[in-house]
Amino acid sequence: MSVKERRQNDLEQPVVSQQAMAQLFRGELSRSDTWRTRLDTTTNWALTTTAAVISFGFATPESSHVTFLVGIWMVVSFLLIEARRYRYYDLWNRRVRLLEDGWWAPMLRREPVDPDALRELAVEMSRPQIQLSLGSAIATRLNRAYGPILIVLLVTWFFKVYSHPRPPRDFDDFMERAHVAWIPGPMVMGILLLITLAAAYFFIASFFIRAPLGELRTRPRGRRAAMWETFYRPYAIQRRKRPRRAATSRPTQSRPSSPFDH
């Protein structure tokens, strides 16, 4: 073999086989499933902490309301940890969705592969970068799990301060009970108010931001479906209409070739 032929063979593009794409899909799916399991672990920590805080906080009238504040701080910490993990999960789940949308779905429809989706997949594989912002990750996890958890902790903290050991005489008495050591009650109330406003902002923003690529969402709308919509939307995807049979006299169109049909 001459030097010219050897150089020409070195510049030839490798054949993309279905076996290679299957192995790639299996590997990316395994990565995505691993990070999805880590998300469930953090959520379980938050639920366990909430249950323990409520149990210890209402065990006796002498129990301090500081237990609920510690629980709120731990849940917020778990939320930040899970938001970081969700960004990594989105990185691998995007690859799975690009493979499904660009390779497997066209193959099932007996159509050419989507070169744009495969080109985007190649760019992400050559230069892995986190696409999802931290704010979007926090908003998504608040909408999915941590919003109700924080609401439960804030409501139980309010009832603990209000009802133990007796109802307050006035609002000043309630503010005095909210103190923690040398931190006065108004400062504690202000910190909780800031946390509540920030959580409400991210929770409301989750209904307007564009859903991540790997999130399950309804087809008619571009945004991610909220949790409460699942109670009155029985089907997330509308039924596909069966295509009409073409006339017999209409000539059949040949399927365009693709460089990946090997």
Secondary structure, 3 states (H helix, E strand, C coil): CCHHHHHHHHCCCCCCCHHHHHHHHHHHHHHHHHHHHHHHHHHHHHHHHHHHHHHHHCCCCCCCCHHHHHHHHHHHHHHHHHHHHHHHHHHHHHHHHHHHHHHHHHHHCCCCCCHHHHHHHHHHHHCCCCCCCHHHHHHHHHHHHHHHHHHHHHHHHHHHHHHCCCCCCCHHHHHHHCCECCECHHHHHHHHHHHHHHHHHHHHHCCCCECCCCCCCCCCCCECCCHHHHHCCCCCCCCCCCCCCCCCCCCCCCCCCCCCCC
